[in-house]
Amino acid sequence: MQQSFSSPVIAGMVFNTIVGIGLPFVLVLLLRKKYKLRLGVLFIGASAYILADMFALSLVNTGILSIPALAEFFEANTAVYAFVYGIIYGLIQVGGYYLIMRYMMKEFYRKENSLLFGVGVRIIDTVMAYGINSGFSLIMVAWAVNARGADAYLQTLDPEYMEENRAILENMMQMPVAEIVLVGTAGIFMMLLSIAVSVLVFQGVKREGKIHLLAVAAALSVLNGFMLALYNDGTIPDVALYVLLMGLLTLVSCALAFIIYRNDKDEKRGKNDFIAEPVNSASAGTSMHDKIARVSQINGRNGDSAKK
């Protein structure tokens, strides 16, 4: 059995960690600094993900599959299930984002908020799925194996599942580097797609005459859910093809969102779009240093007068 992880494999894991943890936080810092946005928008986006993607979607999907007849039908007809799942995925996702933006972002009108909202939607999944599960946690395993050897590392795990753990570890060490990197690349595409969909939903909620963009956003989300279901059931046979399709969908989505975003000239501002800038004491008139010097000068004069 191979006793260590190769450097290229570890480099792929580092790439996934950077994508999963570094990418969202860099985007947050850049958007915050450039556009002076409230971080509350980020947390609103994360809340939308929890309510729509994690809770509502899981609840509906589990409810459908808990019906024996439907579960058997979908198991025998995976393409039909992928189509149905895609529709559910798209409608719940966009519907959830619409409700969150309409009722939790009433005083946010700047189009830049949609960018930070999109990052918030993906930040939880990106950090957990790509940064930790496909990145940092695997690096820790690789470090332990390379430090002690594969057999010694396996001795620290549950002996009841020794052979299963050995097979899993062997597959991890022999995993192609390209396949590891493609996982992180999919994470990048998912982040960009989320931002594009958020831009479209924001326009549909906040701009008059743009309600039709909700349908466009839903169509993009439906395609995303459809491809995800096809990949999970093996219809899309490998990660390379899935990432290629994801890349094409992301390219189209971002191009469309960019055109609409750029053409948005609305100058309306809500009260939450304004952030008070800290007062610069130097520009306000007299610096603190000058004030202290002035007080010292006055005290010195008073002292001289007292001596006289």
C-alpha positions in Angstrom: 0.0 0.0 0.0 1.2 3.5 -0.8 2.5 5.1 2.4 2.2 8.8 1.7 0.5 11.5 -0.2 2.3 13.1 -3.1 3.1 16.8 -3.2 0.9 17.5 -6.2 -2.1 15.9 -4.4 -1.5 18.0 -1.3 -1.2 21.1 -3.6 -4.6 20.2 -5.0 -6.0 20.1 -1.5 -4.4 23.5 -0.7 -6.1 24.9 -3.8 -9.5 23.7 -2.6 -8.8 25.2 0.8 -7.9 28.6 -0.7 -11.0 28.5 -2.9 -13.3 27.4 -0.1 -12.1 29.7 2.6 -10.0 32.4 0.9 -12.3 33.2 -2.0 -15.5 34.2 -0.1 -13.6 36.3 2.4 -11.5 38.1 -0.2 -14.7 38.9 -2.1 -16.3 40.2 1.1 -13.3 42.4 1.9 -13.1 43.8 -1.7 -16.8 44.5 -1.9 -16.9 46.0 1.5 -13.9 48.3 0.8 -14.9 49.3 -2.7 -18.6 50.0 -2.3 -18.9 50.7 1.5 -21.6 48.1 2.0 -23.1 47.0 5.2 -22.0 43.5 6.3 -25.6 42.8 7.3 -26.3 42.1 3.6 -23.8 39.2 3.8 -25.7 37.7 6.8 -29.0 38.2 5.0 -27.7 36.2 2.1 -26.4 33.5 4.4 -29.9 33.4 6.0 -31.5 33.0 2.6 -29.3 30.0 1.9 -30.2 28.4 5.2 -33.9 29.0 4.8 -34.2 28.2 1.1 -31.4 25.8 0.1 -30.9 23.9 3.4 -34.3 23.9 5.0 -37.1 24.3 2.4 -35.4 22.4 -0.4 -34.4 19.5 1.8 -37.9 19.4 3.4 -39.7 19.3 0.0 -37.3 16.8 -1.5 -37.5 14.5 1.5 -41.3 14.8 1.5 -41.5 13.7 -2.1 -39.1 10.8 -1.7 -40.9 9.6 1.4 -43.9 8.7 -0.7 -43.1 5.0 -1.7 -44.7 5.1 -5.1 -42.9 8.3 -6.1 -39.6 7.1 -4.7 -39.8 3.9 -6.7 -40.8 5.7 -9.9 -37.9 8.2 -9.6 -35.5 5.4 -8.8 -36.5 3.7 -12.0 -36.5 7.0 -14.0 -33.5 9.0 -12.9 -33.8 11.5 -15.7 -37.4 12.3 -14.7 -36.3 12.8 -11.1 -33.4 15.1 -12.2 -35.9 17.2 -14.2 -38.3 17.4 -11.2 -35.5 18.1 -8.8 -34.2 20.9 -11.0 -37.6 22.6 -11.1 -38.0 22.3 -7.3 -34.4 23.5 -6.8 -34.8 26.5 -9.0 -38.3 27.6 -7.8 -37.5 27.2 -4.1 -34.1 28.9 -4.4 -35.3 32.0 -6.4 -38.6 32.2 -4.5 -36.7 32.2 -1.2 -34.3 34.8 -2.4 -37.2 36.9 -3.6 -39.0 36.8 -0.3 -35.8 37.6 1.7 -34.8 40.5 -0.5 -38.3 41.9 -0.5 -39.0 41.7 3.3 -35.5 41.8 4.9 -33.8 44.3 2.5 -36.5 47.0 2.3 -34.1 49.9 2.8 -31.4 48.5 0.5 -31.5 49.9 -3.0 -28.0 50.1 -4.2 -27.3 47.4 -6.9 -23.9 46.6 -5.3 -25.8 45.0 -2.4 -26.8 42.1 -4.7 -23.1 41.2 -5.1 -22.6 40.9 -1.4 -25.9 39.0 -1.0 -24.7 36.5 -3.6 -21.5 35.9 -1.7 -23.5 35.4 1.5 -25.7 32.8 -0.2 -22.7 30.7 -1.0 -20.3 31.4 1.9 -21.6 28.6 4.2 -21.5 25.9 1.6 -18.3 27.1 0.1 -16.4 27.1 3.4 -17.8 23.8 4.6 -17.9 21.7 1.4 -14.8 23.0 -0.4 -12.6 24.8 2.2 -13.0 22.2 5.0 -14.3 18.9 3.7 -12.4 18.9 0.3 -9.5 20.9 1.5 -8.4 21.5 5.1 -9.6 18.2 6.6 -7.9 16.3 3.8 -4.6 18.2 4.3 -4.7 17.2 8.0 -5.1 13.5 7.0 -2.3 13.8 4.5 -0.1 15.4 7.1 -0.7 12.7 9.6 -0.2 9.9 7.0 3.0 11.4 5.7 4.3 11.9 9.2 3.6 8.4 10.5 2.9 6.3 7.5 -0.4 4.9 6.2 -0.4 1.7 8.4 0.4 3.6 11.6 -2.3 6.1 10.8 -4.9 3.4 10.2 -4.1 2.0 13.6 -5.5 5.2 15.2 -8.9 4.6 13.6 -11.7 2.2 14.5 -10.3 -1.4 14.0 -13.8 -2.7 13.2 -13.7 -0.8 9.9 -10.0 -1.3 9.2 -10.4 -2.6 5.7 -12.9 0.0 4.7 -10.7 2.8 6.0 -7.7 1.3 4.2 -9.6 1.3 0.9 -10.8 4.9 1.4 -7.3 6.0 2.3 -5.8 4.3 -0.7 -8.3 5.9 -3.0 -7.5 9.3 -1.5 -3.8 8.9 -2.1 -4.3 7.7 -5.6 -6.8 10.3 -6.6 -5.8 12.2 -9.7 -4.7 15.8 -9.0 -6.8 17.1 -11.8 -9.9 15.6 -10.2 -9.1 17.3 -6.9 -8.6 20.7 -8.6 -11.8 20.3 -10.5 -13.7 20.1 -7.3 -12.4 23.5 -6.2 -13.1 24.8 -9.7 -16.7 23.8 -9.3 -16.8 25.8 -6.1 -15.6 28.9 -8.0 -18.3 28.4 -10.6 -21.0 27.9 -7.9 -19.9 31.2 -6.2 -20.0 33.1 -9.5 -23.4 31.6 -10.5 -24.8 32.5 -7.1 -23.8 36.1 -7.5 -25.3 36.2 -11.0 -28.6 34.8 -9.9 -28.6 37.2 -6.9 -28.1 40.2 -9.2 -31.1 39.1 -11.4 -33.4 38.5 -8.4 -32.3 41.9 -6.9 -33.2 43.6 -10.1 -36.6 41.9 -10.2 -37.4 42.9 -6.7 -36.0 46.5 -6.6 -36.4 47.8 -10.1 -39.7 48.7 -11.7 -40.4 46.8 -14.9 -37.8 44.1 -14.2 -40.0 41.4 -12.6 -39.4 39.2 -15.6 -35.8 38.7 -14.5 -37.1 36.5 -11.7 -38.1 34.0 -14.4 -34.7 34.2 -16.0 -33.0 33.7 -12.6 -35.3 30.7 -11.9 -34.4 29.2 -15.3 -30.7 29.4 -14.6 -31.3 27.8 -11.1 -33.4 25.1 -12.6 -30.6 24.2 -15.0 -28.1 24.2 -12.2 -30.3 21.8 -10.1 -30.9 19.6 -13.1 -27.2 19.2 -13.8 -26.5 18.6 -10.1 -29.0 15.8 -9.9 -27.7 14.2 -13.1 -24.2 14.3 -11.7 -25.2 12.8 -8.4 -27.1 9.9 -10.0 -24.2 9.1 -12.3 -25.9 10.2 -15.6 -23.1 12.7 -15.9 -20.3 10.2 -15.6 -17.3 12.2 -14.3 -16.5 15.5 -12.5 -14.7 16.9 -15.6 -17.9 16.9 -17.7 -19.9 18.3 -14.9 -17.5 21.1 -14.3 -17.4 21.9 -18.0 -21.2 22.2 -18.1 -21.2 24.2 -14.9 -18.6 26.5 -16.5 -20.8 27.1 -19.6 -23.8 27.8 -17.4 -21.8 30.2 -15.2 -20.4 32.0 -18.2 -23.8 32.6 -19.7 -25.3 33.6 -16.3 -22.5 36.1 -15.5 -22.5 37.7 -18.9 -26.3 38.3 -18.7 -26.1 39.5 -15.1 -23.2 41.8 -16.0 -25.1 43.5 -18.8 -28.1 44.1 -16.7 -26.0 45.2 -13.7 -24.0 47.7 -15.8 -27.1 49.2 -17.4 -28.7 49.8 -14.0 -28.4 53.6 -13.5 -30.9 53.8 -10.6 -29.7 56.3 -8.0 -32.4 55.7 -5.4 -31.0 55.1 -1.9 -32.5 53.6 1.2 -31.5 54.5 4.7 -29.4 51.3 5.0 -27.4 52.2 1.9 -25.7 55.0 3.8 -22.7 54.4 6.1 -21.4 57.3 8.2 -17.8 57.9 7.5 -15.5 58.4 10.5 -14.7 62.1 11.1 -11.1 62.9 10.3 -9.9 65.3 13.1 -7.3 66.8 10.8 -9.7 67.7 8.1 -12.2 69.0 10.6 -10.0 72.0 11.4 -7.5 71.5 14.2 -5.7 68.2 14.9 -5.4 66.7 18.4 -1.7 67.4 18.3 -2.4 71.1 17.6 -5.0 71.3 20.3 -2.6 69.9 22.9 0.2 72.3 21.8 -2.3 75.2 22.0 -3.3 74.3 25.6 0.4 73.9 26.6 1.1 77.3 25.1 -1.7 79.0 27.0 -0.7 77.3 30.2 2.9 78.5 29.7 1.7 82.1 29.2 -0.4 81.9 32.3 2.6 80.7 34.3 4.8 83.5 33.1 2.1 86.0 34.0 1.9 84.6 37.5 5.6 85.0 38.0 5.5 88.6 37.0 
